[in-house]
Structures are given as C-alpha cells and as structure tokens.
Amino acid sequence: MDHQNQSSSLGIVIIGSGLAGYTVIRELRKIDKEIPITLVTREPGYFYSKPMLSTALASSKSAEQLVSTNAESMATQLDITILGDADVTAIDTGAQTVATSKGNISYGKLVLGLGADQIRLALEGNAANEVITVNDLEDYAQFRKTIEGKKRIAILGAGLIGCEFANDLVLGSYEVEVIDLAPQALGRLLPEAAAQALQAKLSAAGVRWHFATTVQSIDRNGDSLSITLANGSAIHSDAFLSAVGLRPRLDLAQSAGIATGVGITVNRQLETSAKNVYAIGDCAEVEGLVLPYVMPIMQAARALAPNLLGQATVLNYPAMPVMVKTPALPTIVSPPAKGAVGDWKINSVEGGLEARFESSDGKLLGFALMGTATAQRGALTKDLPPIL
Ligand SMILES: Cc1cc2nc3c(=O)[nH]c(=O)nc-3n(C[C@H](O)[C@H](O)[C@H](O)COP(=O)(O)OP(=O)(O)OC[C@H]3O[C@@H](n4cnc5c(N)ncnc54)[C@H](O)[C@@H]3O)c2cc1C
C-alpha cells in the first residue's frame, strides 16, 4: 500500500468540536460520504454557536438552551465517530497517532481545530483567582451562576467581546463598568469618531467607562470586589469579567515539533509543517494572519475539505466584515489591513455613521458602519480588496 492510500484508509481525525472542526466535517461530507472521520474533543461533542455567548444573558438563555444539536445527533447526521470528553495530550507525527485521555488513535490526515484561550492578565490581590473569562459553554454556565442575584459587573477589555458583554449585561439590568488601557472602545477596529458614537450609546444604556488605565489589583471585601485601577481610582463590583483578547492554543503543536508563530503556521492549503497535519480556525495562522472570526473559518473549511481528500485547493480570503453585536448601536467593521496607507473619512447620517478608510487615490480599504449606515454593508464590501 502506498502512503497516500494508507493515509486515506486510516481516515481523517479532527481535534476540536468548535465551529472550525464541525464546519470542516460538513464540507468533507458534501464531497465524500464514505471516508471515516473521527472527532476528538474535550467538550461532549455538542454543537452550539459561540457568538451567542455574548448576547444570551439578556434573554436569560441557559447553557443547555444554547446547544443546538447534541453529540449523538451530530454523529448520526454527519456519519462520524465522536470521542467526547477526551483530552488530546500528544501528537506523534512520525507514527501518525494522537494520544488521548481515552486511548491512542491513528490518523491518515489530522486536522487541528483547537481554538484559542482567553488571555488572563496577572493581577494582584486576594481575589485575582475570581476573574472570570467566557470562552465556551461551560464558562458561560459558570458566569451565569456567579452573577445570579448580583447587580454590578466590571469588565476588563473594551474590545469586541467586552463591548458585546457590556451591552448584553446592561440590557439584563446590570450596572456595568468597562476598563481598557486604550483611550477608546474597539481600539483595534474603529476610528475615534466611530468609537465615540458607540461609547455614547452604551453610556446612555448605562455603561460606565474607564479608559487609558488598567486593573492593578482585585480584592474581596465581604460580598463585594474592590478593584483598584492603575490611575488610582477604585471600583466596587460583584463580579469581574476579563475580555482582553485571545491566544491561539499552541502547546500540542509545539510539543509535536509543528511550526508555530502567533498561531499554528499553515500555508494556503492549510498544511502545517508536519506531513498530513492541517490546522484551521482560531488556532491557525495563515500567511501571518490569525483571524478569530466565523467568516474566515467558513472560507478555510471550504478550502481544507478538498485538500484533505487529495484535491489541491488554495485558500482565498475575500473582505469579511465583522458584526459587533451591540444593539445600542449595531456596528459592522472591516478594518484596513495592517500597514494600509490612507485616512478615515467620517460621514454622520440620520441615525448612524459611515466611516470609510480610503487611500490617497480614493480606493476603499476599510470601513465602519453604524446604526442606519449598516444598510451599506453589501455595497461597500464589494468595493473592498480581498484580504488574501
Ligand atoms: C463571546 C464570543 C463572541 C463572539 N462573537 C463573534 C461574532 O459575533 N462574529 C464572529 O465572526 N466571531 C465571533 N466570535 C469568534 C468565533 O466564535 C470564533 O472565531 C470561533 O467560534 C472559533 O472556533 P474554533 O473551532 O476555531 O475554536 P473553538 O470554538 O474554541 O473550538 C476549539 C475546540 O478544540 C477543543 N480542544 C482544544 N484543545 C483540545 C485538546 N487538547 N484535546 C481535545 N480537544 C481540544 C475544544 O474543547 C473545542 O471543542 C466570538 C467569540 C466569543 C468568545
């Protein structure tokens, strides 16, 4: 048996039951109904929409209610074997095996859909271990339990996830304070004028902002948390949520000798440096880009599936605007590429704002649309250059 045939007879093993893992499997099944597929995951193997984690509190959705399909139904629908609640502890790229807490598995092709961890800053104080992050359903269930019957929530990080939680929590009648080192909300995505518009709407909804500072320490005093900021002020809160960014999960790849940068390094066929090992989703870095969003995963899965079946296919990224789920001021952003040269042009419209990032010769390189201007999304996206 040559290596190619041996690889396909062993089937495809996917690690991770997030959007990346499951979208690749769906794309594979569109092309090949027969090839054996095994999904190994730390989670039970259910499917849920992760973006709903930051919009489900106001509607009092429980973690169970966010599960759209249980593991058993996923296995039947997709004709796959699911090894759930199983931790992958090592990959042997020579022997083409993965070691899991439930035994070893051989693979013909291996896909790493490992996701990313929320970054946790080292904070001082006796309640530093009470800092909460929400990155999966279990975290969400725990967060709901912690804030039940409480009133005041402090959020570290005014990025996409921090702003979405802030909006969701004020809608759920919580008092919310948001702290960020940057001078504005969504510092990496929005020009100042657009950020100010979002901040004003969220302020009107009850959010209080603490910009250009960070948290120094967090201490418990009875029922309350005392949060000391670097600028000397103090906040009293019942719970503390951290949303300061994501770090791709690299440990497994690194211990297996697979090349990593910010993410697990892959080429445009989603191949890692190890033969027959691929990576996709929040853990992967494609040509220097780590894009931890839904649309890039959809694009990558469409390219990865044929590659896994031996049909060489190159990944392309068109412009992929991201929706910021802040009902106080719905916002859609397509930030200019890193290093793009141009200027933001801001246009206030009735009930909204349109910000265009244009080159000196008038080419559209990015945008932010807010409120009524979000209707321009389709028209403006067509004018943007592809990302890859
Ligand atoms: C609160 C929130 C809101 C968001 N909102 C949006 C949005 O509005 N729009 C948007 O485009 N994007 C949004 N995102 C980002 C988007 O949800 C992610 O890009 C996407 O879900 C990542 O999918 P993934 O499969 O790569 O990773 P994950 O969903 O993290 O899945 C990783 C999987 O790998 C498993 N795993 C990891 N290590 C191991 C191991 N060693 N052994 C076994 N299994 C392992 C995990 O258990 C998990 O099943 C949001 C993210 C969050 C957290």
PDBQT file of the ligand as one rigid body, heavy atoms in Angstrom, charges set to zero:
ROOT
HETATM    1  C1  LIG A 401     -18.125  35.615  23.291  1.00  0.00    +0.000 C 
HETATM    2  C2  LIG A 401     -17.694  35.489  21.859  1.00  0.00    +0.000 A 
HETATM    3  C3  LIG A 401     -18.420  36.132  20.862  1.00  0.00    +0.000 A 
HETATM    4  C4  LIG A 401     -18.029  36.025  19.533  1.00  0.00    +0.000 A 
HETATM    5  N1  LIG A 401     -18.755  36.679  18.575  1.00  0.00    +0.000 NA
HETATM    6  C5  LIG A 401     -18.381  36.580  17.273  1.00  0.00    +0.000 A 
HETATM    7  C6  LIG A 401     -19.133  37.226  16.244  1.00  0.00    +0.000 A 
HETATM    8  O1  LIG A 401     -20.115  37.895  16.510  1.00  0.00    +0.000 OA
HETATM    9  N2  LIG A 401     -18.722  37.089  14.941  1.00  0.00    +0.000 N 
HETATM   10  C7  LIG A 401     -17.618  36.361  14.621  1.00  0.00    +0.000 A 
HETATM   11  O2  LIG A 401     -17.288  36.253  13.431  1.00  0.00    +0.000 OA
HETATM   12  N3  LIG A 401     -16.886  35.724  15.576  1.00  0.00    +0.000 NA
HETATM   13  C8  LIG A 401     -17.247  35.818  16.884  1.00  0.00    +0.000 A 
HETATM   14  N4  LIG A 401     -16.515  35.168  17.843  1.00  0.00    +0.000 N 
HETATM   15  C9  LIG A 401     -15.375  34.330  17.414  1.00  0.00    +0.000 C 
HETATM   16  C10 LIG A 401     -15.860  32.960  16.935  1.00  0.00    +0.000 C 
HETATM   17  O3  LIG A 401     -16.845  32.472  17.817  1.00  0.00    +0.000 OA
HETATM   18  C11 LIG A 401     -14.650  32.020  16.889  1.00  0.00    +0.000 C 
HETATM   19  O4  LIG A 401     -13.780  32.513  15.884  1.00  0.00    +0.000 OA
HETATM   20  C12 LIG A 401     -14.986  30.571  16.562  1.00  0.00    +0.000 C 
HETATM   21  O5  LIG A 401     -16.078  30.089  17.305  1.00  0.00    +0.000 OA
HETATM   22  C13 LIG A 401     -13.739  29.703  16.838  1.00  0.00    +0.000 C 
HETATM   23  O6  LIG A 401     -13.987  28.374  16.508  1.00  0.00    +0.000 OA
HETATM   24  P1  LIG A 401     -12.835  27.282  16.656  1.00  0.00    +0.000 P 
HETATM   25  O7  LIG A 401     -13.473  25.991  16.272  1.00  0.00    +0.000 OA
HETATM   26  O8  LIG A 401     -11.610  27.717  15.947  1.00  0.00    +0.000 OA
HETATM   27  O9  LIG A 401     -12.461  27.265  18.210  1.00  0.00    +0.000 OA
HETATM   28  P2  LIG A 401     -13.290  26.768  19.484  1.00  0.00    +0.000 P 
HETATM   29  O10 LIG A 401     -14.735  27.028  19.327  1.00  0.00    +0.000 OA
HETATM   30  O11 LIG A 401     -12.591  27.348  20.662  1.00  0.00    +0.000 OA
HETATM   31  O12 LIG A 401     -13.098  25.196  19.483  1.00  0.00    +0.000 OA
HETATM   32  C14 LIG A 401     -11.915  24.567  19.871  1.00  0.00    +0.000 C 
HETATM   33  C15 LIG A 401     -12.215  23.123  20.196  1.00  0.00    +0.000 C 
HETATM   34  O13 LIG A 401     -10.997  22.426  20.435  1.00  0.00    +0.000 OA
HETATM   35  C16 LIG A 401     -11.139  21.635  21.596  1.00  0.00    +0.000 C 
HETATM   36  N5  LIG A 401      -9.800  21.378  22.135  1.00  0.00    +0.000 N 
HETATM   37  C17 LIG A 401      -8.804  22.265  22.353  1.00  0.00    +0.000 A 
HETATM   38  N6  LIG A 401      -7.708  21.642  22.822  1.00  0.00    +0.000 NA
HETATM   39  C18 LIG A 401      -8.009  20.322  22.884  1.00  0.00    +0.000 A 
HETATM   40  C19 LIG A 401      -7.295  19.162  23.280  1.00  0.00    +0.000 A 
HETATM   41  N7  LIG A 401      -6.020  19.230  23.692  1.00  0.00    +0.000 N 
HETATM   42  N8  LIG A 401      -7.935  17.969  23.243  1.00  0.00    +0.000 NA
HETATM   43  C20 LIG A 401      -9.220  17.871  22.808  1.00  0.00    +0.000 A 
HETATM   44  N9  LIG A 401      -9.927  18.940  22.390  1.00  0.00    +0.000 NA
HETATM   45  C21 LIG A 401      -9.340  20.153  22.440  1.00  0.00    +0.000 A 
HETATM   46  C22 LIG A 401     -12.057  22.469  22.478  1.00  0.00    +0.000 C 
HETATM   47  O14 LIG A 401     -12.630  21.711  23.501  1.00  0.00    +0.000 OA
HETATM   48  C23 LIG A 401     -13.078  22.922  21.433  1.00  0.00    +0.000 C 
HETATM   49  O15 LIG A 401     -14.019  21.907  21.179  1.00  0.00    +0.000 OA
HETATM   50  C24 LIG A 401     -16.887  35.265  19.189  1.00  0.00    +0.000 A 
HETATM   51  C25 LIG A 401     -16.151  34.626  20.198  1.00  0.00    +0.000 A 
HETATM   52  C26 LIG A 401     -16.549  34.721  21.523  1.00  0.00    +0.000 A 
HETATM   53  C27 LIG A 401     -15.746  34.029  22.598  1.00  0.00    +0.000 C 
ENDROOT
TORSDOF 0
